[in-house]
Amino acid sequence: MLRAARFIAGYELTPEPALVDAVAATRHRLEIVSAERIRDELDKLLTVAWPGAGLWFCVDTGLAEEFLPELPAMRLEQDPIHRHKDVLAHTIAVVENVRPDARPGFDFRLTRLAALFHDVGKPKTRSYRKGKGVAFHHHEVVGARMTRERMAALRYPADDIEQVSRLVELHLRFHGYDEGEGGWTDSAVRRYARDAGSLLDQLNELTRADCTTRNRRRAAELAARMDRLEARIEVLRQSEELAALRPDLDGHQVMQHLGVGPGPVVGDALAFLKELRIEEGPVGEEEARRRLDRWWSERTGPA
């Protein structure tokens, strides 16, 4: 049945009514199939060029209820008063927006999985605000937790679960920064890159794919903002070894300078120095030691 969904999407086929009826009638038989086989078929479906038709087939036949109930749950009711996008249609569009040739070196399969799950928290967080319409507060946090649970049930490797759930958790981060008159500060760009870590390219691609508006002006504005952010990241990456974001002093240097042994205080000192690194960029070892002395003095008080 899942293979049929993949073939429908991969070969751009129109399913016969008899096939639709048969899948709808026997979908419960999926319970005898191992989670690993279901997972592998889902991955194969998600990595065809245009998986949308296959995903709709899974939803319309009820098959998705058997292995991914979060997907049909996103088909939220529309009403004339509290208008909002069809979350399911948006999700499938975002999945297809993630293209295999989008950028070199990024994991296409994991990014499409993140696109599939990125809004799963919306049904549980939907609320209505008078005069402001529908809101989905903290749906990215709820969605990340739901993603972990569903991927674990489908027996995904721990690394896949961690990466996809992290992308779901971070997928709104780009929209939380205000360019203002001077654009993002360097510290804001560093934090964005630090939080994404090795998933930076995937996060940027997911952010781009998440724009499904039909308003061409709005779409162009979002694309231009992301272009500017990626340009800023590249400048900082070249000048500051942005991917590492290491403090100017390491743990051994901290212990030697403060005259302390291994312990929590070293971790606290390194956290202080890393925060300094994010806020101001590299300050050099001499200045880092001066700042560390000031921090240590405030922490320990007068001798």
Buried (B, 14 or more C-beta within 10 A) or exposed (E): BBEBBBBBBBEEBEBEEEBBEBBEEEBEEBEEBEEEEBBBBBBBBBBBEEBBBBBBBBBBBBBBBBBBEBBBBBBBEEEEEBEBBBBBBBBBBBBBBBBEEBBEEBBBBBBBBBBBBBBBBBBBBBEEEEEEEBBBEEBBBBBBBBBBBBBEEBBBEEEBBBBBBBBBBBBBBBEEBEEEEEBBEBBBBBBBBBBBEEBBBBBBBBBBBBBBEEEEEEBEEBEEBBEEBBEBBEEBBEEBEBBEBEBBBEEEBBBEBBEEEEEEBBEBBBEBBBEBBBBEBBBEEEEBBEBBEEBBEEEEEEE
